[in-house]
Amino acid sequence: MAKILIVDDEKDLGSVLCSILKLEGHETALALDGYEAIELIKKERYDLIFMDIRLPGINGVETFIRIKEIDPAIKVVMMTGFSVEDLMEQALREGAYACIHKPFDVQKVIKLIEQIISENKKVILIVNGDSTTREKVKTALIEKNYNVCTAKDGEEAIAKLKDKQYDCILLNLTLPGINGLSILKQAKELYPAVVVIVMSDCELPEMIREAEILSAAYAYIKKPIDIEELIGFLKKANL
């Protein structure tokens, strides 16, 4: 499921598109002009925007440029029912994901959304020696639309980190073999921007202090894992 904003001054058309996407399981909102869209983006985070190029006030391309300043990562698909090649070319130069012509094929729009959702999914590596915790957290994150991989010990974690880049690592500090802090150091050497959330059965103050000195751990969460707390950390990290 994605959170999608439709920006179209043709209210009936926009409402129909919202209804179709809701039937597909998506959450939708409708803005009738660029100014309204910008205000919504300031208040809410959306996965995707469908934006009409010709809008009253500021056009769709100018709206897109302003929205990028608020949320640079958001995907925007431009829509038009007119011949406005210059604006479409400008939108693509500015980073629009795609441009589609009205009237559009609904099935093609649905496939486009599926493609964007797949590309948008954040990839998380769970490193934990306890299989019950691994599977519980993995299941919860998959339900929240994350791609999830797991590692049962330090050796497996290092191998996976060398093979693939992750957006976030949920790392237990106490592991068989290579301990969590060693993994944390190596992960940051490989991918300096990766978000690391450390997990532990106890406070482990000395290890936590060391992690903070390394400026490597984004957050600390104590087991048993509170899924809502974890999701809160991920959202704060823009994941």
Buried (B, 14 or more C-beta within 10 A) or exposed (E): EBEBBBBBBBEEBBBBBBEBBEEBEBBBBBBBBBBBBBEBBEEEEBBBBBBBBBBEEBBBBBBBBBBBEEBEEBBBBBBBBEEBEEBBEBBBEBEBBBBBEEEBEEEEBBEBBEEBBEEBEBBBBBBBBEEEBBEBBBEBBEEBEBBBBBBBBBBBBBEBBEEEEBBBBBBBBBBEEBBBBBBBBBBBEEBEEBBBBBBBEEEBEEBBEBBEEEEBBBBBBBBEBEBEEBBEBBEEBEB
